[in-house]
């Protein structure tokens, strides 16, 4: 028998009947600048294809997550790619396929909700008898789109259709979990292109719509951009700037740039350009590329941040060209039509720009709304409403009242309030309110690594302390911890549980070279500022041969920590003392591990404390210091994350630290440079950053 005789017979025929995934969709027509047609033929019947196209749960597996009533005529929804980019959609019709009649789904949609609207029509029809199955055709039409619309969308549609075909064939998820390009933003402006470009690239324009804090758009110069969220800032470096009438063939202006952030290992490419969209209008476009070059741990989070920044920038860019006039007030109050008055008579400084006033007024209304939503969230956390929605699923106010035993009328007002804030979703059809799964991960489930609901419980006790803090502003003497409600300390402990329960022993300690096996062998451990004993109990359970001691100056914390040790049945190895750690450790040791979680910035004598710890550690011992994530330059601490931390510092950390005689670093007062300086002064030889996975904290391992 020859080797050829061992081949399976009919292999070519069998292989042809088993085609590879993807690659079968193709463009049919690009016969006009405004129209694109693509198609694919699949072996499944029209009814199966229609279900995959209109069932929100199926669509989420091959295209995007559906927010709102998808494929319901006359209703609006969102196709959310969950990386910050989305389509805002309005369904015009959704007619399923019937005998001898194709199915038709017609939509209007806008990329990121702000670009020009295009019309999309899906047709689901039986394929030719010889081919069998179903032919899916999609047509997208645009009214005077940008010049590159055909290349972008024409290349995208075959890939989308192939995703649908692969999902139908395998039943599994076929989505683009990652794309090299994006976000891609189109910003319609009500002025000609050249005038728009001149205004947008002027120093004042750049500062307004790009939120520039330093730098200019000159080539090879770097700008600092305020992202407007918890991410702080980004650096934008213009690599090429072409002004109007300088480059053949379009003679239109554009610029290319690189965007970088502290957590990125490389820069993200970008391009910004403008083109006419009519005699008196234009279209500004921004696009990013090169995501595959960024070795970052959570790329989807970064895409969301960048997309959110550009979406907000689009609104600010359009605001530059709004008609000048007096500001409108909240709740529909308006000064429109009022006679012109001098700026001083309006309570404004001479020369103030009314548009700037209007923009900031809008910001204040947004911030007030956010603050009020936070109070509603605090109420929801206190009453267990997020957990009830997260575990029990969507509910009307009546159903939620039955589920929780609370007042239906009160619940209805709460549900409506957080729906208006975007925390909940409301189905007008059945009246149910939904806590989306992504929101539930943050608000409903305590074992989630991103659970931040306890943060809202900080609000009532901190707000209750405002009068005492105001008095302390006048005296500067500080406030004793006993003046604060006990709920504040339990809220802090629950807030810490988000990362201590899910990260401390599973991620942080193993990330420090040599520390995990050392603790598994046993040894002495000290936790300074132990609070309610959360970290002590966690480490005692994980390392049964270690002995642990906690120190805290607040007597109620000491009592709660001792109770926690008893409840966990580890009180034989856990001791909690109401004592100054620097004094207690001076006579103790040697210690294998010392931990300080959000403590060092409040310490009365941080240098003395670190020196004492250094002397008490074993030669191979480790000090773990957790502090708030902050920049070396306080001016770079911007956005909501910094606001949360500065507010907490103003209302609690700083006053209590001053009362203890501490220097009062504040919650954000120990950036990396200051940590290293203190460590070197105390005699530590190495300071090693440890990844935390927390948006609020930085962790350092200090070794002798």
Secondary structure, DSSP 8 states (H G I E B T S, - for coil): --GGGGS-TTHHHHHHTS--SS---EEEEEEETTEEEEEEEESS-HHHHHHHHH-HHHHHHHT-EEEE-TT-TT-EEEEE-SSS-EEEEEEEEEE--BTTB-EEEEEEEEETTTS--EEEEEEEEE--TTT-SEEEEEEEEESS--TTHHHHHHHHHHHHHHHHHHHHHH-S----S--SEEEEEEEEESS-HHHHHHHHTSHHHHHHHS-EEE--SSTT-EEEEE-SSTT-EEEEEEEEEE-TTSSTTT---EEEEEEE-TT-SS-EEEEEEEEEEETTEEEEEEEEE-GGG---TTHHHHHHHHHHHHHHHHHHHHHTTS-----B-GGG-B-TT-----TGGGT--TT--HHHHHHHHHHHHHHHHHHHHHHHHHHHHHHTHHHHHHHH--B-HHHHHHHH---HHHHHHHHHHHHHTTSSEE-TTT--EE--HHHHHHHT-TTSTT--GGGGHHHHHHHHTHHHHHHHHHH-S---GGGS-HHHHHHHHHHHHHHIIIIIIIIIHHHSTTHHHHHHT-EEEEEET-TTSHHHHHHHHH-TTEEEEEE-S-HHHHHHHHHHHHHTT-TTTEEEE-S-HHHHHHT---EEEEEEES-GGG-TTHHHHHHHHHHHEEEEEEEEEEEE---SSGGG--HHHHHHHHHHIIIIIHHHHHHTT-----TT---HHHHHHHHHHHT-SEEEEE----SSEEEEEEE-
